[in-house]
Amino acid sequence: MVKVEPEVKYVGNMHGNEVLGRELLLQLSEFLCEEFRNRNQRIVRLVEGTRIHILPSMNPDGYEVAAAAQDRDISGYLVGRNNANGVDLNRNFPDLNTYIYYNEKNGGPNHHLPLPDNWKNQVEPETQAVIQWIRSLNFVLSANLHGGAVVANYPYDKSLEHRVRGFRRTANTPTPDDTLFQKLAKVYSYAHGWMHQGWNCGDYFPDGITNGASWYSLSKGMQDFNYLHTNCFEITLELSCDKFPRQEELQREWLGNREALIQFLEQVHQGIKGMVRDENYNNLVDAVISVSGINHDVTSGDHGDYFRLLLPGTYTVTATAPKFDPETVSVTVGPGEPKLVNFQLKRSTPPAAPKRRGPNSGHRGRVLPKKVQPRAARKKEMMMKQSQRVPA
């Protein structure tokens, strides 16, 4: 029996000089372990029902450069931002936005967009490692921790607007799951000590959230890549005005983010989840789960399990798989735990090929010998002969 348990992840320090996320994730790891050991029921329930993955530093080489600069009191807004090859890792993922914007207009896949054949030659080692990681597990929810502002940023990051003088204009560019993404961003913002207030670092963001492309357009980012290539819904958390805060500020930052970090993890438990199987209870991998009215599908994982984040409401949900008949159900989602919805698909029966009829197949498809008459014809002929024998 497969336990239907969602995967969720935190990624920090993608930009080596934005270090608060790294420190918060290390502290979060310790906090979860300590509270689990102390039998804090909220944490026990979270840990036992969720597969939590924490990557404190995606760019350790950049971090070492930034830390060394701090030790030498070298100021520089971008020192250590990039990896050892001088590449910005958040501009290094395959650009799938171009394809989804085309498909939305002209028709085409709305999820799990394929990668170019030579994608490994186009990305850095850190990017390749993360792509292989997120493809190997059925991640459902994620946050990418940054610094330099205080706001919860949700996709899309790349603007749909055309370029003007080499730059892509900022414009709100929502995903099909825009309302859900706004809710996820607000969960973090309002659980944070001050993010929801809006005024931070000289910027103002209502509710402490923003659509990425509405703020500034970013191409080849990790956030959009997660949504377009996998089942994972990722947002970007900008957590501090100072990219490399002093040690004495870390306790305040931890207290300001602790509840938000926990609440965001808990958001993976909403919507619907379940198994997709065939008539013999075999798990179906890569079955497509579609929600009517939301043009973004998800798929079942390697064990036939699926998770679809949804806000409270009533939805029409369909599961499809090649060579199987689709199954459609109506589901009402509440504000609490996710609704368990299992699908059992029946294998499609191919239509029977029509039988070829010969030149003499005039009677219910049977081929009759040339000299053999149908029974009704023979009976009629016999009656006629008998009538001829009766005297006048």
C-alpha positions in Angstrom: 0.0 0.0 0.0 1.6 3.3 -1.1 1.4 6.1 1.4 0.2 9.2 -0.5 2.7 11.7 0.9 3.6 14.9 -0.9 7.2 16.1 -1.6 8.0 19.8 -0.8 11.3 21.6 -1.0 13.2 24.7 0.0 16.2 26.0 -2.0 18.4 28.7 -0.6 21.5 30.7 -1.6 21.0 30.4 -5.3 22.8 33.7 -5.5 25.9 33.2 -3.4 25.8 36.7 -1.8 22.2 36.4 -0.7 22.8 34.4 2.4 19.9 34.8 4.8 18.0 32.0 3.1 21.0 29.7 3.7 21.1 30.5 7.4 17.3 30.2 7.8 17.2 26.8 6.2 19.9 25.5 8.4 18.0 26.8 11.5 14.8 25.4 10.1 16.4 21.9 9.8 17.5 22.0 13.4 14.1 23.4 14.6 12.2 20.6 12.9 14.4 17.9 14.4 14.3 19.3 17.9 10.5 19.9 17.9 9.9 16.4 16.4 12.0 14.9 19.2 10.1 17.0 21.7 6.9 15.6 20.3 5.5 19.0 19.2 2.3 17.6 17.7 2.1 20.2 14.9 5.7 19.4 13.8 5.2 15.6 14.3 2.1 15.7 12.0 4.0 17.8 9.4 7.1 15.6 9.3 5.2 12.3 9.3 2.8 13.4 6.6 5.3 15.3 4.3 8.6 14.5 2.6 10.5 17.7 3.3 13.7 18.5 1.3 16.0 21.3 2.2 18.9 22.5 0.1 20.5 25.3 2.1 23.0 26.4 -0.6 22.6 25.9 -4.4 25.7 28.1 -5.0 28.3 27.3 -2.4 31.1 28.6 -4.6 29.5 32.0 -4.8 28.8 32.0 -1.1 32.6 31.5 -0.4 33.4 34.5 -2.6 30.8 36.6 -0.9 31.9 35.5 2.6 35.6 36.2 1.8 34.6 39.7 0.6 32.8 40.4 3.9 35.9 39.2 5.8 38.0 41.7 3.9 35.3 44.4 4.2 35.0 44.6 0.5 31.7 46.2 -0.5 29.9 45.2 -3.7 26.3 44.5 -4.4 27.1 41.7 -6.8 30.2 40.1 -5.3 29.6 36.4 -5.1 26.2 36.5 -6.8 27.2 34.2 -9.7 28.8 30.7 -9.6 32.4 29.9 -10.1 32.0 30.3 -13.8 30.5 33.7 -13.5 27.0 32.6 -14.4 23.8 33.8 -12.7 22.1 30.5 -11.9 18.6 32.1 -11.9 19.1 33.0 -15.5 20.4 29.6 -16.5 17.4 27.2 -16.8 16.0 26.3 -20.2 13.5 28.9 -21.3 10.1 27.2 -21.5 8.0 30.4 -21.2 8.4 31.1 -24.9 6.8 27.7 -25.7 4.0 28.0 -23.2 3.0 31.5 -24.4 2.9 30.1 -28.0 0.9 27.1 -26.9 -1.6 29.2 -25.0 -2.3 31.2 -28.1 -2.1 28.4 -30.7 -2.8 25.2 -28.8 -0.4 22.7 -27.5 0.7 21.0 -24.2 0.1 23.0 -21.0 2.4 21.2 -18.7 5.7 19.1 -18.6 7.1 21.0 -21.6 10.0 19.0 -23.0 13.6 20.2 -22.8 15.9 20.8 -25.8 18.0 17.7 -26.7 21.2 19.5 -25.9 20.0 21.1 -22.6 22.9 19.7 -20.5 25.3 21.6 -22.7 23.5 24.9 -22.1 23.4 24.9 -18.3 25.8 25.1 -15.4 26.7 22.1 -13.2 24.6 23.4 -10.3 21.6 24.0 -12.6 21.9 20.5 -14.1 22.1 18.9 -10.7 18.9 20.7 -9.6 17.0 19.8 -12.8 17.9 16.2 -12.4 16.9 16.3 -8.7 13.5 17.9 -9.4 12.8 15.4 -12.2 13.6 12.5 -10.0 10.9 13.2 -7.4 7.3 14.2 -7.7 7.6 17.6 -6.0 4.4 19.4 -5.4 5.4 22.7 -3.7 8.6 24.7 -3.4 10.1 28.0 -2.4 13.3 29.6 -3.5 14.9 31.9 -0.9 16.6 35.1 -2.0 17.6 38.5 -0.6 17.7 42.2 -1.6 14.0 42.9 -1.1 11.2 41.7 1.2 8.3 40.3 -0.9 6.8 36.9 -1.9 7.1 36.7 -5.7 5.0 34.3 -7.7 5.0 33.2 -11.4 5.3 34.0 -14.2 8.6 35.7 -13.9 9.0 36.3 -17.7 6.7 39.0 -19.1 4.5 38.1 -22.1 5.0 41.6 -23.5 7.3 42.1 -26.4 10.8 43.6 -26.1 11.3 47.3 -26.3 14.8 48.5 -27.1 16.2 45.1 -26.0 14.3 44.9 -22.8 11.1 43.0 -22.1 8.5 45.3 -20.7 7.1 44.6 -17.2 3.5 43.5 -17.3 1.4 41.3 -15.0 1.7 37.8 -16.6 -0.4 35.3 -14.6 -0.3 31.5 -14.8 -3.6 29.5 -15.1 -3.2 29.0 -11.3 -2.8 32.7 -10.5 -5.4 32.8 -7.7 -3.7 29.8 -6.0 -0.3 31.3 -6.4 -1.5 34.6 -4.9 -2.8 32.7 -1.9 0.4 30.8 -1.4 2.4 34.0 -1.5 0.0 35.7 1.0 0.3 32.7 3.4 4.0 33.4 3.7 3.6 37.2 3.6 1.0 37.4 6.4 2.8 34.8 8.6 6.0 36.8 8.3 6.8 39.3 10.9 6.6 42.4 8.5 6.5 41.3 4.9 2.7 41.8 4.6 3.0 45.5 5.6 4.1 46.2 2.0 6.6 49.0 2.7 10.1 47.4 2.8 13.5 48.4 1.4 12.1 51.5 -0.3 9.6 49.5 -2.3 5.9 49.0 -1.8 4.1 45.7 -2.7 0.4 45.4 -1.7 0.0 42.5 0.8 3.8 42.0 0.5 3.3 39.9 -2.7 3.9 40.5 -6.4 3.7 38.8 -9.8 7.2 38.3 -10.9 6.8 39.8 -14.4 4.9 42.7 -13.0 7.9 43.6 -10.9 10.6 43.0 -13.5 10.8 40.4 -16.3 13.2 37.6 -15.8 14.0 34.9 -18.4 15.3 31.4 -17.7 14.4 31.5 -14.0 14.0 28.5 -11.8 10.5 29.4 -10.6 8.9 29.3 -14.0 10.9 26.2 -14.9 9.4 24.2 -12.0 5.9 25.1 -13.0 6.3 24.4 -16.7 8.5 21.3 -16.7 7.3 19.5 -13.5 4.3 19.1 -11.2 5.9 21.6 -8.7 4.4 25.0 -7.8 7.3 27.3 -6.8 7.4 30.8 -5.5 10.4 33.1 -4.8 10.8 34.6 -1.3 12.8 37.8 -1.1 13.6 37.9 2.6 15.9 40.8 3.5 17.0 44.3 2.4 20.6 43.4 3.2 21.8 40.5 1.1 24.5 39.6 3.7 23.1 40.6 7.1 25.3 40.7 10.1 25.3 37.8 12.6 23.6 39.8 15.3 20.6 40.3 13.0 20.0 36.6 12.4 17.9 35.9 15.5 15.4 38.7 14.6 15.2 37.3 11.0 14.7 33.8 12.3 11.8 34.9 14.6 10.3 36.9 11.7 10.4 33.9 9.3 9.9 30.8 11.5 6.1 30.7 11.5 6.0 31.6 7.8 8.4 28.8 6.9 6.2 26.3 8.8 2.9 27.5 7.4 4.2 27.4 3.8 5.2 23.8 4.2 1.7 23.0 5.5 0.2 24.4 2.3 1.2 21.3 0.4 -1.8 19.6 2.2 -4.7 21.2 0.2 -6.6 20.3 -2.9 -6.9 16.7 -4.0 -4.6 13.7 -4.0 -4.9 10.0 -4.7 -3.8 7.1 -6.8 -4.4 6.3 -10.5 -4.7 2.5 -11.2 -6.0 0.2 -13.8 -8.6 -2.5 -13.4 -6.1 -4.9 -11.9 -4.9 -2.3 -9.4 -1.6 -1.7 -11.2 -0.3 1.8 -10.7 -0.4 4.0 -13.7 2.6 6.3 -14.2 2.3 9.7 -16.0 -1.5 9.6 -16.0 -2.7 13.2 -16.7 -5.0 14.9 -14.1 -7.0 17.7 -15.7 -9.2 20.3 -13.9 -11.9 21.8 -16.0 -11.4 25.6 -16.2 -7.7 25.5 -15.3 -5.4 25.2 -18.3 -2.6 23.4 -16.4 -2.4 19.7 -15.9 -0.4 17.5 -13.5 0.7 13.9 -13.8 0.9 10.9 -11.6 4.3 9.9 -10.2 6.4 6.7 -10.4 4.0 5.0 -7.9 0.8 6.1 -9.5 0.2 8.8 -6.9 -0.8 12.4 -7.8 -1.3 15.7 -6.0 -3.2 18.7 -7.3 -3.1 21.9 -5.3 -6.5 23.6 -5.4 -8.4 26.3 -3.5 -11.7 25.4 -1.8 -14.5 24.9 -4.4 -16.2 22.3 -6.6 -14.2 21.0 -9.6 -14.6 18.6 -12.5 -11.5 16.5 -12.6 -10.5 14.0 -15.3 -7.8 11.3 -15.3 -6.5 10.1 -18.7 -3.8 7.7 -19.8 -2.9 6.2 -23.2 -4.9 3.1 -24.1 -7.3 3.7 -21.2 -10.8 5.3 -21.1 -10.8 8.6 -19.2 -12.6 8.9 -15.9 -14.3 12.1 -14.8 -15.5 13.0 -11.3 -16.9 16.0 -9.6 -15.0 16.9 -6.4 -15.8 19.5 -3.7 -12.6 20.7 -2.0 -12.7 22.1 1.5 -10.3 24.4 3.4 -8.8 21.6 5.4 -7.0 18.4 4.5 -6.8 17.4 0.8 -9.7 15.4 -0.6 -8.7 11.8 -1.4 -9.8 11.0 -5.0 -8.6 7.7 -6.5 -9.1 6.8 -10.2 -9.4 3.3 -11.6 -9.2 3.5 -15.4 -10.5 0.8 -17.7 -8.5 -0.3 -20.7 -9.9 0.9 -23.9 -11.6 -1.7 -26.1 -10.6 -1.2 -29.8 -13.6 -1.2 -32.2 -14.1 -4.5 -33.9 -13.0 -4.5 -37.5 -16.0 -5.0 -39.9 -16.2 -8.4 -41.6 -15.6 -8.4 -45.3 -18.6 -9.7 -47.2 -18.2 -11.8 -50.2 -20.2 -11.4 -53.5 -22.8 -14.0 -52.4 -23.2 -12.9 -48.8 -26.8 -11.7 -49.1 -28.3 -13.4 -46.1 -27.2 -12.1 -42.7 -23.6 -12.1 -43.8 -23.5 -15.9 -44.6 -22.1 -16.9 -47.9 -24.5 -19.3 -49.6 -23.5 -21.8 -52.2 -24.7 -20.8 -55.7 -27.2 -23.7 -56.0 -28.6 -23.4 -52.4 -31.6 -21.2 -51.9 -32.6 -19.6 -48.6 -35.1 -21.6 -46.5 -37.9 -19.0 -47.0 -37.4 -19.2 -50.8 -37.5 -23.0 -50.8 -40.7 -23.1 -48.7 -42.4 -20.6 -51.1 -41.5 -22.7 -54.1 -42.8 -25.9 -52.6 -46.1 -24.3 -51.8 -46.5 -23.1 -55.3 -45.8 -26.6 -56.7 -48.5 -28.1 -54.3 -51.1 -25.6 -55.4 -50.5 -26.5 -59.0 -51.4 -30.2 -58.2 -54.8 -29.4 -56.7 -57.7 -30.1 -59.3 -59.8 -27.3 -60.5 
